Amino acid sequence: MERARKKKEGKDEKPRRVTARCWLADEFPMSVDDLLPILDVMSHANKHLNKANRLIQYWRKDHGASFPVKVLVPIAMTVYVVMRFKDFARLPATDDGLSGLPPGHFDIPAGFVLKSLDQALKEAEEEEKARAKAKAERERSKRTDKRSSSRLKADDDGDSFD
């Protein structure tokens, strides 16, 4: 009983430690400075990537010449985010100074429509509302069918006064 009271008060709890891990490569065709702007942008949209970004910025001070080929960041006691660079190759530069991607690599494919983020979010929200409405209608229909069948059964089981 005493132990439960102490635990409830927070006196007997042991601090839990989680560790982040980072595998570094000294000779990698990309630098940390190339990766950080991408993580900075992505970390605003995802709190787990924000943790990864903070970790990489922290160890960058001591290991700036190395590149994190794999990063393991805890997001909960037993759940980790893993970022891994596998089969990475830098494309050769072209005459215009850009990478060796073929022309039109980033063009929108035929049949796709370019939308703003606000427009895409609004459409996704409308689709979600429509799915929720359809689900509610199916549930309502099931309840109505159950009531109808139970009333019919009660009418069939009733006594007749002939």
PyRosetta script that sets phi, psi and omega in degrees:
from pyrosetta import init, pose_from_sequence

init()
pose = pose_from_sequence("MERARKKKEGKDEKPRRVTARCWLADEFPMSVDDLLPILDVMSHANKHLNKANRLIQYWRKDHGASFPVKVLVPIAMTVYVVMRFKDFARLPATDDGLSGLPPGHFDIPAGFVLKSLDQALKEAEEEEKARAKAKAERERSKRTDKRSSSRLKADDDGDSFD")
pose.set_psi(1, -42.7)
pose.set_omega(1, 179.6)
pose.set_phi(2, -62.7)
pose.set_psi(2, -40.8)
pose.set_omega(2, -179.7)
pose.set_phi(3, -64.7)
pose.set_psi(3, -40.8)
pose.set_omega(3, 178.8)
pose.set_phi(4, -62.7)
pose.set_psi(4, -40.5)
pose.set_omega(4, 179.7)
pose.set_phi(5, -65.7)
pose.set_psi(5, -42.6)
pose.set_omega(5, 179.2)
pose.set_phi(6, -64.8)
pose.set_psi(6, -41.0)
pose.set_omega(6, -180.0)
pose.set_phi(7, -63.9)
pose.set_psi(7, -40.0)
pose.set_omega(7, 178.9)
pose.set_phi(8, -63.9)
pose.set_psi(8, -37.0)
pose.set_omega(8, 178.8)
pose.set_phi(9, -78.7)
pose.set_psi(9, -10.5)
pose.set_omega(9, 177.6)
pose.set_phi(10, 87.0)
pose.set_psi(10, 11.8)
pose.set_omega(10, -177.0)
pose.set_phi(11, -82.5)
pose.set_psi(11, -31.4)
pose.set_omega(11, -172.4)
pose.set_phi(12, -98.3)
pose.set_psi(12, -2.2)
pose.set_omega(12, -176.7)
pose.set_phi(13, -74.4)
pose.set_psi(13, 138.1)
pose.set_omega(13, 176.4)
pose.set_phi(14, -92.1)
pose.set_psi(14, 139.3)
pose.set_omega(14, 178.9)
pose.set_phi(15, -67.5)
pose.set_psi(15, 139.0)
pose.set_omega(15, 178.7)
pose.set_phi(16, -96.4)
pose.set_psi(16, 135.9)
pose.set_omega(16, 180.0)
pose.set_phi(17, -114.6)
pose.set_psi(17, 132.8)
pose.set_omega(17, 171.7)
pose.set_phi(18, -121.7)
pose.set_psi(18, 147.5)
pose.set_omega(18, -177.4)
pose.set_phi(19, -123.9)
pose.set_psi(19, 144.2)
pose.set_omega(19, 173.3)
pose.set_phi(20, -96.4)
pose.set_psi(20, 150.0)
pose.set_omega(20, 179.9)
pose.set_phi(21, -128.0)
pose.set_psi(21, 150.4)
pose.set_omega(21, -178.2)
pose.set_phi(22, -144.4)
pose.set_psi(22, 124.6)
pose.set_omega(22, 177.1)
pose.set_phi(23, -98.0)
pose.set_psi(23, 126.3)
pose.set_omega(23, -174.1)
pose.set_phi(24, -111.9)
pose.set_psi(24, 147.8)
pose.set_omega(24, 174.3)
pose.set_phi(25, -126.3)
pose.set_psi(25, 132.1)
pose.set_omega(25, -178.6)
pose.set_phi(26, -77.9)
pose.set_psi(26, -39.1)
pose.set_omega(26, -177.9)
pose.set_phi(27, -110.9)
pose.set_psi(27, 84.8)
pose.set_omega(27, -179.6)
pose.set_phi(28, -122.9)
pose.set_psi(28, 142.1)
pose.set_omega(28, -175.2)
pose.set_phi(29, -72.3)
pose.set_psi(29, 7.1)
pose.set_omega(29, 179.7)
pose.set_phi(30, -133.1)
pose.set_psi(30, 149.8)
pose.set_omega(30, 178.7)
pose.set_phi(31, -108.2)
pose.set_psi(31, 165.1)
pose.set_omega(31, 177.7)
pose.set_phi(32, -61.8)
pose.set_psi(32, -34.1)
pose.set_omega(32, 179.3)
pose.set_phi(33, -64.0)
pose.set_psi(33, -25.1)
pose.set_omega(33, 175.2)
pose.set_phi(34, -75.6)
pose.set_psi(34, -31.5)
pose.set_omega(34, -176.0)
pose.set_phi(35, -82.9)
pose.set_psi(35, -37.6)
pose.set_omega(35, -173.0)
pose.set_phi(36, -58.6)
pose.set_psi(36, -41.9)
pose.set_omega(36, 178.2)
pose.set_phi(37, -61.0)
pose.set_psi(37, -35.2)
pose.set_omega(37, 178.2)
pose.set_phi(38, -67.2)
pose.set_psi(38, -46.0)
pose.set_omega(38, 178.4)
pose.set_phi(39, -64.6)
pose.set_psi(39, -36.6)
pose.set_omega(39, 178.4)
pose.set_phi(40, -58.6)
pose.set_psi(40, -45.5)
pose.set_omega(40, -179.6)
pose.set_phi(41, -66.7)
pose.set_psi(41, -46.7)
pose.set_omega(41, -177.0)
pose.set_phi(42, -69.5)
pose.set_psi(42, -29.5)
pose.set_omega(42, -176.6)
pose.set_phi(43, -69.8)
pose.set_psi(43, -20.4)
pose.set_omega(43, 176.8)
pose.set_phi(44, -70.9)
pose.set_psi(44, -25.1)
pose.set_omega(44, -177.3)
pose.set_phi(45, -96.0)
pose.set_psi(45, -15.6)
pose.set_omega(45, -174.1)
pose.set_phi(46, -143.6)
pose.set_psi(46, 122.2)
pose.set_omega(46, -175.9)
pose.set_phi(47, -68.4)
pose.set_psi(47, -26.6)
pose.set_omega(47, 179.2)
pose.set_phi(48, -72.4)
pose.set_psi(48, -39.9)
pose.set_omega(48, 174.9)
pose.set_phi(49, -67.5)
pose.set_psi(49, -27.7)
pose.set_omega(49, 175.2)
pose.set_phi(50, -62.8)
pose.set_psi(50, -40.4)
pose.set_omega(50, 177.0)
pose.set_phi(51, -63.3)
pose.set_psi(51, -43.6)
pose.set_omega(51, 179.0)
pose.set_phi(52, -62.2)
pose.set_psi(52, -42.0)
pose.set_omega(52, 178.9)
pose.set_phi(53, -60.7)
pose.set_psi(53, -45.8)
pose.set_omega(53, 179.6)
pose.set_phi(54, -63.4)
pose.set_psi(54, -39.7)
pose.set_omega(54, 179.0)
pose.set_phi(55, -62.7)
pose.set_psi(55, -46.8)
pose.set_omega(55, -178.3)
pose.set_phi(56, -65.2)
pose.set_psi(56, -39.7)
pose.set_omega(56, 177.4)
pose.set_phi(57, -65.6)
pose.set_psi(57, -33.8)
pose.set_omega(57, -179.5)
pose.set_phi(58, -66.5)
pose.set_psi(58, -51.3)
pose.set_omega(58, -176.8)
pose.set_phi(59, -79.1)
pose.set_psi(59, -14.4)
pose.set_omega(59, 179.0)
pose.set_phi(60, -58.9)
pose.set_psi(60, -31.9)
pose.set_omega(60, -179.4)
pose.set_phi(61, -59.3)
pose.set_psi(61, -39.9)
pose.set_omega(61, -177.5)
pose.set_phi(62, -93.1)
pose.set_psi(62, -25.5)
pose.set_omega(62, -173.2)
pose.set_phi(63, -127.6)
pose.set_psi(63, 43.2)
pose.set_omega(63, -174.6)
pose.set_phi(64, -59.1)
pose.set_psi(64, -29.0)
pose.set_omega(64, -177.8)
pose.set_phi(65, -81.1)
pose.set_psi(65, -18.0)
pose.set_omega(65, -179.5)
pose.set_phi(66, -89.9)
pose.set_psi(66, 161.0)
pose.set_omega(66, 179.0)
pose.set_phi(67, -120.8)
pose.set_psi(67, 136.8)
pose.set_omega(67, -179.5)
pose.set_phi(68, -78.2)
pose.set_psi(68, 98.9)
pose.set_omega(68, -179.7)
pose.set_phi(69, -77.7)
pose.set_psi(69, -19.2)
pose.set_omega(69, 175.6)
pose.set_phi(70, -150.6)
pose.set_psi(70, 134.2)
pose.set_omega(70, 179.8)
pose.set_phi(71, -130.7)
pose.set_psi(71, 131.9)
pose.set_omega(71, 178.8)
pose.set_phi(72, -119.8)
pose.set_psi(72, 113.7)
pose.set_omega(72, -175.3)
pose.set_phi(73, -121.2)
pose.set_psi(73, 125.3)
pose.set_omega(73, 178.7)
pose.set_phi(74, -72.5)
pose.set_psi(74, 134.3)
pose.set_omega(74, 174.3)
pose.set_phi(75, -113.5)
pose.set_psi(75, -15.4)
pose.set_omega(75, 173.5)
pose.set_phi(76, -152.1)
pose.set_psi(76, -179.1)
pose.set_omega(76, -175.9)
pose.set_phi(77, -60.2)
pose.set_psi(77, -35.4)
pose.set_omega(77, -177.4)
pose.set_phi(78, -125.2)
pose.set_psi(78, 12.2)
pose.set_omega(78, -178.1)
pose.set_phi(79, -120.2)
pose.set_psi(79, 131.4)
pose.set_omega(79, -177.9)
pose.set_phi(80, -126.5)
pose.set_psi(80, 148.2)
pose.set_omega(80, 169.2)
pose.set_phi(81, -93.4)
pose.set_psi(81, 132.5)
pose.set_omega(81, 177.9)
pose.set_phi(82, -118.7)
pose.set_psi(82, 124.3)
pose.set_omega(82, 173.2)
pose.set_phi(83, -113.2)
pose.set_psi(83, 128.0)
pose.set_omega(83, -177.7)
pose.set_phi(84, -138.6)
pose.set_psi(84, 136.1)
pose.set_omega(84, 175.6)
pose.set_phi(85, -102.7)
pose.set_psi(85, 111.6)
pose.set_omega(85, -175.2)
pose.set_phi(86, -125.6)
pose.set_psi(86, 137.8)
pose.set_omega(86, 179.5)
pose.set_phi(87, 54.0)
pose.set_psi(87, 44.6)
pose.set_omega(87, -178.8)
pose.set_phi(88, -83.7)
pose.set_psi(88, 136.3)
pose.set_omega(88, 175.5)
pose.set_phi(89, -145.2)
pose.set_psi(89, 133.4)
pose.set_omega(89, 177.7)
pose.set_phi(90, -80.9)
pose.set_psi(90, 131.5)
pose.set_omega(90, 178.5)
pose.set_phi(91, -75.1)
pose.set_psi(91, 146.8)
pose.set_omega(91, -179.4)
pose.set_phi(92, -68.2)
pose.set_psi(92, 148.3)
pose.set_omega(92, 179.3)
pose.set_phi(93, -75.1)
pose.set_psi(93, 149.9)
pose.set_omega(93, 178.1)
pose.set_phi(94, -102.9)
pose.set_psi(94, -179.2)
pose.set_omega(94, -178.7)
pose.set_phi(95, -60.9)
pose.set_psi(95, -33.8)
pose.set_omega(95, -178.4)
pose.set_phi(96, -83.0)
pose.set_psi(96, 3.3)
pose.set_omega(96, 176.6)
pose.set_phi(97, 87.8)
pose.set_psi(97, -2.0)
pose.set_omega(97, 178.6)
pose.set_phi(98, -89.3)
pose.set_psi(98, 171.6)
pose.set_omega(98, 179.1)
pose.set_phi(99, -71.4)
pose.set_psi(99, 169.8)
pose.set_omega(99, -175.1)
pose.set_phi(100, -81.7)
pose.set_psi(100, 34.1)
pose.set_omega(100, 176.5)
pose.set_phi(101, -73.5)
pose.set_psi(101, 144.2)
pose.set_omega(101, 178.6)
pose.set_phi(102, -66.1)
pose.set_psi(102, 152.1)
pose.set_omega(102, 177.9)
pose.set_phi(103, -59.2)
pose.set_psi(103, 139.5)
pose.set_omega(103, 178.7)
pose.set_phi(104, 81.8)
pose.set_psi(104, 10.0)
pose.set_omega(104, -178.1)
pose.set_phi(105, -58.7)
pose.set_psi(105, -36.6)
pose.set_omega(105, -177.7)
pose.set_phi(106, -101.7)
pose.set_psi(106, 13.2)
pose.set_omega(106, 177.0)
pose.set_phi(107, -69.9)
pose.set_psi(107, 152.1)
pose.set_omega(107, 179.4)
pose.set_phi(108, -74.3)
pose.set_psi(108, 127.9)
pose.set_omega(108, -179.8)
pose.set_phi(109, -62.9)
pose.set_psi(109, 155.1)
pose.set_omega(109, 178.1)
pose.set_phi(110, -60.5)
pose.set_psi(110, 139.3)
pose.set_omega(110, -179.8)
pose.set_phi(111, 90.8)
pose.set_psi(111, -11.6)
pose.set_omega(111, 177.5)
pose.set_phi(112, -97.6)
pose.set_psi(112, 152.6)
pose.set_omega(112, -178.5)
pose.set_phi(113, -120.0)
pose.set_psi(113, 134.6)
pose.set_omega(113, 176.2)
pose.set_phi(114, -78.5)
pose.set_psi(114, 125.1)
pose.set_omega(114, -179.2)
pose.set_phi(115, -128.7)
pose.set_psi(115, 152.9)
pose.set_omega(115, 174.2)
pose.set_phi(116, -76.2)
pose.set_psi(116, 161.8)
pose.set_omega(116, 178.9)
pose.set_phi(117, -61.2)
pose.set_psi(117, -41.7)
pose.set_omega(117, 179.3)
pose.set_phi(118, -61.2)
pose.set_psi(118, -42.2)
pose.set_omega(118, -179.9)
pose.set_phi(119, -65.4)
pose.set_psi(119, -43.8)
pose.set_omega(119, -179.8)
pose.set_phi(120, -64.8)
pose.set_psi(120, -40.8)
pose.set_omega(120, 178.4)
pose.set_phi(121, -66.0)
pose.set_psi(121, -39.6)
pose.set_omega(121, 178.7)
pose.set_phi(122, -63.5)
pose.set_psi(122, -43.8)
pose.set_omega(122, 178.9)
pose.set_phi(123, -64.8)
pose.set_psi(123, -40.2)
pose.set_omega(123, 178.5)
pose.set_phi(124, -64.5)
pose.set_psi(124, -39.1)
pose.set_omega(124, 178.3)
pose.set_phi(125, -65.2)
pose.set_psi(125, -41.7)
pose.set_omega(125, 178.3)
pose.set_phi(126, -64.4)
pose.set_psi(126, -40.6)
pose.set_omega(126, 177.3)
pose.set_phi(127, -63.6)
pose.set_psi(127, -41.1)
pose.set_omega(127, 179.4)
pose.set_phi(128, -64.0)
pose.set_psi(128, -41.9)
pose.set_omega(128, 177.4)
pose.set_phi(129, -62.9)
pose.set_psi(129, -41.1)
pose.set_omega(129, 179.2)
pose.set_phi(130, -63.9)
pose.set_psi(130, -41.2)
pose.set_omega(130, 177.9)
pose.set_phi(131, -64.6)
pose.set_psi(131, -41.8)
pose.set_omega(131, 180.0)
pose.set_phi(132, -64.7)
pose.set_psi(132, -39.9)
pose.set_omega(132, 178.8)
pose.set_phi(133, -65.5)
pose.set_psi(133, -42.1)
pose.set_omega(133, 179.2)
pose.set_phi(134, -64.7)
pose.set_psi(134, -40.2)
pose.set_omega(134, 178.9)
pose.set_phi(135, -64.3)
pose.set_psi(135, -43.9)
pose.set_omega(135, 178.8)
pose.set_phi(136, -62.1)
pose.set_psi(136, -38.7)
pose.set_omega(136, 178.8)
pose.set_phi(137, -65.4)
pose.set_psi(137, -41.0)
pose.set_omega(137, 177.8)
pose.set_phi(138, -63.8)
pose.set_psi(138, -42.4)
pose.set_omega(138, 178.4)
pose.set_phi(139, -63.4)
pose.set_psi(139, -42.3)
pose.set_omega(139, 178.9)
pose.set_phi(140, -62.9)
pose.set_psi(140, -41.2)
pose.set_omega(140, 179.2)
pose.set_phi(141, -64.0)
pose.set_psi(141, -41.1)
pose.set_omega(141, 178.5)
pose.set_phi(142, -62.1)
pose.set_psi(142, -44.2)
pose.set_omega(142, -179.8)
pose.set_phi(143, -63.7)
pose.set_psi(143, -40.7)
pose.set_omega(143, 179.3)
pose.set_phi(144, -64.4)
pose.set_psi(144, -42.9)
pose.set_omega(144, 178.6)
pose.set_phi(145, -62.9)
pose.set_psi(145, -40.5)
pose.set_omega(145, 178.6)
pose.set_phi(146, -63.7)
pose.set_psi(146, -43.9)
pose.set_omega(146, 179.8)
pose.set_phi(147, -63.0)
pose.set_psi(147, -43.4)
pose.set_omega(147, -179.5)
pose.set_phi(148, -63.1)
pose.set_psi(148, -44.0)
pose.set_omega(148, -178.6)
pose.set_phi(149, -68.5)
pose.set_psi(149, -35.0)
pose.set_omega(149, 178.7)
pose.set_phi(150, -71.4)
pose.set_psi(150, -32.9)
pose.set_omega(150, 176.3)
pose.set_phi(151, -68.7)
pose.set_psi(151, -42.3)
pose.set_omega(151, 178.1)
pose.set_phi(152, -62.4)
pose.set_psi(152, -41.1)
pose.set_omega(152, 179.9)
pose.set_phi(153, -65.6)
pose.set_psi(153, -40.4)
pose.set_omega(153, 179.0)
pose.set_phi(154, -65.0)
pose.set_psi(154, -37.7)
pose.set_omega(154, 178.2)
pose.set_phi(155, -67.2)
pose.set_psi(155, -38.1)
pose.set_omega(155, -179.8)
pose.set_phi(156, -70.9)
pose.set_psi(156, -32.9)
pose.set_omega(156, -178.4)
pose.set_phi(157, -83.7)
pose.set_psi(157, -9.8)
pose.set_omega(157, -176.9)
pose.set_phi(158, -64.8)
pose.set_psi(158, 154.8)
pose.set_omega(158, 178.0)
pose.set_phi(159, -76.3)
pose.set_psi(159, 141.8)
pose.set_omega(159, 175.2)
pose.set_phi(160, -102.4)
pose.set_psi(160, 147.3)
pose.set_omega(160, -176.4)
pose.set_phi(161, -112.2)
pose.set_psi(161, 69.4)
pose.set_omega(161, 178.7)
pose.set_phi(162, -95.6)
pose.dump_pdb("model.pdb")
